[in-house]
């Protein structure tokens, strides 16, 4: 008999992809497509705060077609990055800066540069989901350490694992405006992590996508304490516009040639037009005042979130007090599962959030928690969304 052709065989693909399951983020995207859904879920910057006129003028000023051609990275943008790095306490040269398609590509490129199969990688048990996605193709052993909303990563636990024999090649850290916890690391923890990286010879991937958006004075980047072992990842998405898809990494000089080779094999070039536009816009000197306005507006939205939580959430819930970034982390009683609550919140209250389990690198971590984004919505909308969630929580707590 001829073979049954009604069910064609599955197309072959990389084996690591078969371990990727549907994520809570994908479920949230499905819920957000419903008409009338109020979203406190997605970590988006406020579109009304984009510097649209400044970017339009910058784009209009590009009279040469050279901006549309394949070409080397835009060197005129690097002095602006050097200035941004200086504000974070970091000294670097133009040759240490590589432009990327947002911070996410920077993370992926650095992992490709650094990791061999079977090596250990360390991260907080609750971490940015993009790190897990970037790490997935690599056959590595993931080591997790505790973290909390008051002071962030447990550096004592990091040190204990190292002294007990753990030898990670990479530690992933978000020191400011942590996504999803909202916490910013105390200065002493930054120093200790830098010292440990130097003592034990492991790289720190410092994801500083929110480092320009500290509401107070802020602390220097971890890289300011260690230039050889700390690799810095930055982004224009939060301070200019995400659609530019423009970020950067800063690496030690001795890794620059190798990273150039890795990057050429990935994309040949970052979008030259975005680099030109960003350089022309920053050349007008508007960024300082613009970032100050962003920080003030996002601080007000954080305050609106905290007032609404205090008014509408029942006792038994607690939340972070972010000093920067976009997010508030809410902890509920342990018997509640936020992923299950999300479906009820959408069905009964027409409001969505991101369940904490979406960010878990250790099974069970964050299951009773939710991440609420305060950056995207105006204060009145934040208050409305939190009131809706509070109504649901009062019925189950």
C-alpha positions in Angstrom: 0.0 0.0 0.0 1.2 3.5 -0.7 2.1 5.5 2.4 -0.7 7.5 4.0 -0.2 11.1 2.8 -3.1 12.7 4.7 -0.8 13.6 7.6 2.5 14.9 6.4 5.5 14.4 8.7 6.6 17.3 10.9 9.2 19.5 9.3 12.6 19.2 11.0 13.9 22.0 13.2 16.5 22.6 15.9 16.0 20.3 18.9 16.0 23.2 21.4 12.9 24.6 19.9 10.9 21.5 20.9 11.5 22.4 24.6 9.8 25.8 24.2 6.2 25.9 25.5 3.5 28.4 25.1 4.2 31.3 27.4 2.0 33.4 29.7 3.0 36.4 27.6 1.4 34.8 24.5 -1.8 34.2 26.5 -1.7 37.8 27.6 -1.4 39.0 24.0 -4.5 37.0 23.1 -6.4 38.6 26.0 -5.3 42.0 25.0 -6.8 41.6 21.5 -10.3 41.6 23.1 -12.2 44.8 22.5 -12.3 47.1 25.6 -9.5 45.4 27.4 -7.6 47.7 29.8 -3.9 46.6 29.9 -1.5 46.9 32.7 0.4 44.0 31.2 2.7 45.1 28.4 5.9 47.0 29.3 5.6 49.7 26.8 6.8 53.3 27.0 4.1 56.0 26.7 3.7 56.8 23.0 2.5 60.4 23.8 6.0 61.0 25.3 7.9 60.0 22.2 10.0 62.9 20.8 8.2 62.7 17.5 8.9 66.2 16.3 12.6 66.0 17.1 13.0 62.6 15.3 11.0 63.9 12.3 13.3 67.0 12.0 16.3 64.7 12.4 15.1 62.4 9.6 14.3 65.4 7.4 17.8 66.8 7.8 19.4 63.8 6.2 19.9 65.1 2.7 22.4 62.4 1.5 21.3 59.0 0.2 24.4 57.6 2.0 22.1 57.2 5.0 20.1 54.6 3.0 23.1 52.5 2.0 24.9 49.6 3.7 27.7 51.1 5.7 29.8 50.9 8.8 28.3 51.9 12.2 27.5 55.7 12.4 30.6 57.0 14.2 28.9 60.3 14.9 26.5 58.5 17.3 29.2 57.1 19.5 30.2 60.3 21.3 26.6 60.6 22.4 26.7 57.0 23.8 30.0 57.9 25.5 28.2 60.8 27.2 25.3 58.6 28.3 27.8 56.1 29.7 29.6 58.8 31.5 26.3 59.7 33.2 26.2 56.1 34.4 29.7 56.3 35.8 31.3 54.3 33.0 34.3 55.3 30.9 34.6 53.8 27.5 36.0 54.5 24.0 34.3 54.4 20.6 36.0 51.1 19.7 34.3 49.4 22.7 30.8 50.4 21.5 28.8 48.2 19.2 25.3 49.2 18.0 22.6 46.5 18.2 19.0 46.0 17.2 17.8 47.0 20.6 19.1 45.6 23.9 17.7 42.1 23.1 20.1 41.6 20.2 22.9 42.8 22.4 22.1 40.1 24.9 21.9 37.4 22.2 25.2 38.5 20.6 27.1 38.5 23.9 25.8 35.0 24.8 26.9 33.8 21.4 30.3 35.4 22.1 30.8 33.9 25.5 29.1 30.5 25.9 30.2 27.0 25.1 28.0 24.0 25.4 27.6 22.7 28.9 28.7 25.8 30.7 27.0 27.2 33.8 25.0 30.5 33.6 23.6 32.2 36.7 20.6 34.5 37.0 17.9 35.6 39.5 15.1 33.1 39.9 12.8 35.9 38.7 14.2 37.5 35.7 13.4 39.3 32.4 11.8 36.8 30.0 14.0 38.0 27.1 17.1 36.6 28.8 15.6 33.1 28.9 14.7 33.4 25.3 18.3 34.5 24.4 19.7 31.7 26.4 17.4 28.9 25.0 19.6 27.9 22.0 22.6 27.4 24.2 23.1 24.0 25.8 23.9 25.5 29.3 23.2 24.6 32.9 21.1 27.4 34.5 21.9 28.2 38.1 19.3 30.4 39.9 19.7 32.5 43.0 17.0 34.2 45.2 16.0 37.8 44.7 13.5 40.2 46.3 11.7 43.5 45.7 13.5 45.4 48.5 17.2 45.0 47.5 17.3 42.7 44.4 19.6 39.8 43.8 20.8 37.9 46.8 24.6 38.6 46.6 25.3 36.4 49.6 23.7 33.5 47.7 25.8 34.3 44.6 29.0 34.2 46.7 28.0 31.0 48.5 27.4 29.2 45.2 30.7 30.4 43.9 32.6 29.3 47.0 30.9 26.0 46.9 32.2 25.3 43.5 29.8 26.9 41.0 31.7 28.3 38.0 29.3 30.3 35.8 30.6 31.8 32.6 27.9 34.5 32.8 25.8 36.2 35.5 22.8 38.1 34.1 21.8 41.2 36.2 19.4 44.1 35.7 20.6 46.6 38.3 18.1 49.4 37.8 14.4 49.4 37.2 14.4 45.6 37.2 11.9 43.9 34.9 9.7 42.6 36.5 10.5 43.4 40.1 11.0 47.1 39.7 13.9 47.1 42.2 17.2 48.9 41.9 20.3 47.4 43.5 21.9 49.2 46.4 25.4 50.6 45.8 27.1 48.0 48.0 25.6 45.1 46.1 26.9 46.5 42.8 30.4 46.8 44.3 30.3 43.2 45.6 29.1 41.7 42.3 31.9 43.5 40.5 34.4 42.2 43.1 33.1 38.7 42.8 33.3 38.7 39.0 36.9 39.8 39.2 37.8 37.2 41.9 36.1 34.2 40.3 36.6 35.2 36.6 33.0 35.3 35.3 31.2 37.8 33.1 28.4 40.0 34.3 25.9 40.9 31.6 24.5 44.2 32.9 21.2 44.9 31.2 20.7 48.6 31.8 17.7 49.2 29.6 16.1 51.3 32.3 19.2 52.9 33.8 18.5 56.3 32.3 15.1 56.4 34.0 16.0 56.5 37.7 13.6 58.7 39.6 16.1 59.8 42.2 19.9 60.3 42.0 20.4 56.7 41.2 23.6 54.7 41.5 26.5 54.1 39.0 26.3 51.1 36.7 28.0 47.9 37.8 30.5 48.4 35.0 31.7 51.5 36.7 33.4 49.2 39.3 34.8 46.6 36.9 35.7 47.3 33.2 37.0 43.9 32.3 34.4 41.4 33.5 31.2 43.5 33.2 29.7 43.8 29.8 27.1 46.6 29.5 23.9 46.5 27.5 22.0 49.8 26.8 19.0 50.9 24.7 17.5 53.9 23.1 14.0 52.3 23.1 13.0 53.7 26.5 14.4 57.2 26.0 13.8 57.8 22.3 11.5 55.3 20.6 11.3 51.5 20.4 10.8 51.4 16.6 14.3 52.8 16.1 15.4 49.3 17.2 18.6 50.8 18.4 20.7 49.7 21.4 24.4 49.3 22.2 26.8 47.1 24.1 30.1 48.1 25.7 32.8 45.5 26.0 36.5 45.4 26.9 38.9 46.1 24.1 40.2 42.6 24.1 36.8 41.2 23.1 36.1 43.9 20.4 37.5 42.0 17.4 35.7 38.8 18.3 32.4 40.5 18.9 32.8 42.2 15.5 33.1 38.8 13.9 30.0 37.5 15.8 28.0 40.5 14.9 28.9 40.4 11.2 27.7 36.8 11.1 24.4 37.9 12.6 23.3 41.0 10.8 26.2 42.6 8.8 25.0 46.0 10.0 22.5 47.6 12.3 19.9 49.8 10.6 22.0 52.7 9.4 19.0 55.0 8.9 18.1 54.7 12.6 21.6 55.5 13.6 21.7 58.6 11.4 18.3 59.8 12.8 19.4 59.2 16.4 22.7 61.0 15.9 21.1 64.0 14.2 18.5 64.2 16.9 20.9 63.9 19.8 23.2 66.5 18.1 20.6 69.2 18.8 21.2 68.7 22.5 17.5 68.0 23.4 18.0 64.7 25.2 18.8 66.0 28.6 15.6 67.9 29.0 13.6 65.1 27.3 14.9 62.4 29.7 14.2 64.7 32.7 10.6 65.1 31.5 10.3 61.3 31.0 11.5 60.6 34.5 9.1 63.1 36.0 6.1 61.7 34.1 6.9 58.1 34.9 7.5 59.0 38.5 4.0 60.5 38.6 2.6 57.4 37.0 4.4 55.2 39.6 2.9 57.4 42.3 -0.6 57.0 40.8 -0.1 53.2 40.7 0.9 53.1 44.4 -2.0 55.3 45.5 -4.4 53.1 43.6 -3.0 49.9 45.1 -3.2 51.4 48.6 -6.9 52.3 48.0 -8.2 49.3 46.1 -6.1 46.2 47.0 -7.1 44.2 50.0 -4.8 43.6 53.0 -2.6 40.6 52.4 -1.2 42.1 49.1 2.1 43.9 49.1 4.0 45.6 46.4 7.4 47.1 45.4 8.4 50.7 45.5 10.3 51.1 42.2 12.9 53.9 42.0 13.0 53.7 38.2 11.8 51.9 35.2 8.3 50.9 34.2 7.0 48.2 36.7 5.4 47.5 40.0 5.6 43.9 41.4 2.7 42.8 43.5 2.8 39.8 45.9 -0.4 38.0 46.8 -1.1 35.3 49.4 0.7 32.1 48.5 -2.5 30.1 47.9 -3.4 32.3 44.9 -2.1 31.6 41.4 -1.8 34.8 39.3 -1.9 32.9 36.0 -5.3 31.5 36.9 -6.4 35.0 38.1 -5.5 36.5 34.8 -8.2 34.7 32.9 -10.8 35.8 35.5 -9.5 39.4 35.4 -10.0 39.5 31.7 -13.4 37.8 31.7 -14.9 39.5 34.6 -13.2 42.9 34.9 -11.8 43.5 31.4 -8.3 44.2 32.7 -5.0 42.4 32.0 -1.7 42.1 33.9 1.4 39.9 33.5 1.4 36.9 35.9 4.6 36.5 37.9 5.2 33.0 36.8 6.0 34.3 33.3 9.3 35.5 34.7 10.2 32.5 36.7 13.5 30.6 36.0 12.8 28.3 38.9 9.5 26.4 38.9 7.0 28.0 41.3 8.8 31.2 41.8 6.5 34.2 41.4 3.3 32.1 40.9 1.4 34.2 43.4 2.6 37.5 42.0 1.7 39.9 39.2 3.7 42.5 37.3 1.8 45.8 36.7 3.1 48.3 34.1 2.6 52.0 35.1 4.5 53.6 32.1 2.0 53.1 29.3 -1.3 54.4 30.8 -2.3 57.8 32.1 -2.8 58.1 35.8 -6.7 58.0 35.5 -6.4 54.8 33.5 -4.0 53.2 36.0 -6.5 54.0 38.8 -9.3 52.4 36.9 -7.3 49.3 36.1 -6.1 48.8 39.6 -9.7 49.3 40.9 -10.9 46.6 38.6 -8.2 44.2 39.8 -8.9 45.1 43.4 -12.6 44.2 43.0 -11.5 40.7 41.8 -9.0 40.2 44.5 -11.4 41.2 47.3 -13.6 38.4 46.0 -10.9 35.7 46.4 -8.9 36.9 49.4 
